[in-house]
Amino acid sequence: MKKIFLMIGFIVITAGCEKDQLNENFDDIQTIQNISGTWTVVSYEDFETNSVIKKNDVDSFNGMDVTLTFTIDSLYGINTTNTVFGNFILSGRNVQMTSYGGTKVGQPEWGSMFSGIVISLESYRINLSQLRFYYNNNNNSVTLNRN
């Protein structure tokens, strides 16, 4: 009986630890052919260092979000304290930002992180609840949840 409780405890602890680990195996649904919809940035992943940065890890001015609405070839939304807009081209699972703009007034680190990488996006994967953009030769990504 003791062994059973120890094994259950080990499984619970192990499962809890896995939740905070980097998920490199993003579930991509190939039948979804566009990124249209409203999405909120939830994390930045670094596959070389196996690390994840979440909003509560950096300055986000009391939880302000990066929330973007994508149409067929453009985006608009809020980057923490500022409005943003841009255009992009999708080709298969590749993405190329052709323009991106907005103000950066009072933007906390969480918003600056996105502004710093958005023009460098290279590819994406998508499923029903998440969108992940890859950049830096697929060594980094930014993950967004569907609103």
PEPE-V205720 format. One record per backbone hydrogen bond with DSSP energy under -0.5 kcal/mol. CO is the residue of the C=O (numbers start at 0). NH is the residue of the N-H. E is the energy in kcal/mol with one decimal. If there is no record, write none. Layout:
CO,NH,E / CO,NH,E
This chain:
0,4,-2.1 / 1,5,-2.5 / 2,6,-2.4 / 3,7,-2.6 / 4,8,-2.5 / 5,9,-2.4 / 6,10,-2.3 / 7,11,-2.5 / 8,12,-2.4 / 9,13,-2.7 / 10,14,-2.7 / 11,15,-2.0 / 12,16,-1.9 / 13,17,-1.9 / 14,18,-0.9 / 16,19,-1.1 / 17,20,-1.0 / 21,23,-0.9 / 23,25,-1.4 / 25,27,-0.9 / 26,28,-0.5 / 27,29,-0.9 / 28,31,-1.8 / 30,32,-0.8 / 36,69,-3.2 / 37,146,-2.9 / 38,67,-2.9 / 39,144,-2.9 / 41,54,-0.7 / 42,142,-2.8 / 43,52,-2.8 / 44,46,-0.5 / 44,140,-2.2 / 45,49,-0.8 / 45,50,-1.9 / 50,45,-2.7 / 51,53,-0.5 / 52,43,-2.1 / 53,56,-2.4 / 54,57,-1.1 / 58,109,-2.7 / 59,63,-2.2 / 60,63,-0.7 / 64,66,-0.7 / 64,79,-2.6 / 65,40,-2.5 / 66,77,-2.5 / 67,38,-3.2 / 67,69,-0.5 / 68,75,-1.7 / 69,36,-2.3 / 72,87,-2.2 / 73,70,-3.1 / 74,85,-2.1 / 75,68,-3.4 / 76,83,-2.4 / 77,66,-2.4 / 77,79,-0.7 / 78,80,-1.0 / 78,81,-1.5 / 81,78,-3.4 / 82,102,-1.1 / 83,76,-1.9 / 84,100,-2.9 / 85,74,-2.4 / 86,97,-2.0 / 86,98,-1.7 / 88,95,-2.1 / 90,93,-2.1 / 92,123,-2.3 / 93,90,-2.3 / 95,88,-2.2 / 95,97,-0.5 / 98,86,-1.9 / 100,84,-2.2 / 103,106,-1.4 / 107,110,-0.6 / 107,111,-2.2 / 108,112,-2.4 / 109,113,-1.0 / 110,114,-2.3 / 111,115,-2.1 / 112,116,-0.8 / 113,116,-1.0 / 113,117,-2.3 / 116,119,-2.0 / 117,120,-1.2 / 121,94,-2.2 / 122,133,-2.9 / 124,131,-3.0 / 125,28,-3.1 / 128,145,-2.7 / 129,126,-2.6 / 130,143,-3.1 / 131,124,-2.1 / 132,141,-2.2 / 133,121,-3.3 / 133,122,-1.3 / 134,138,-0.6 / 134,139,-1.9 / 135,138,-1.6 / 138,46,-2.7 / 138,47,-0.7 / 139,134,-2.2 / 140,44,-3.0 / 141,132,-2.5 / 142,41,-3.2 / 142,42,-1.5 / 143,130,-2.4 / 144,39,-2.5
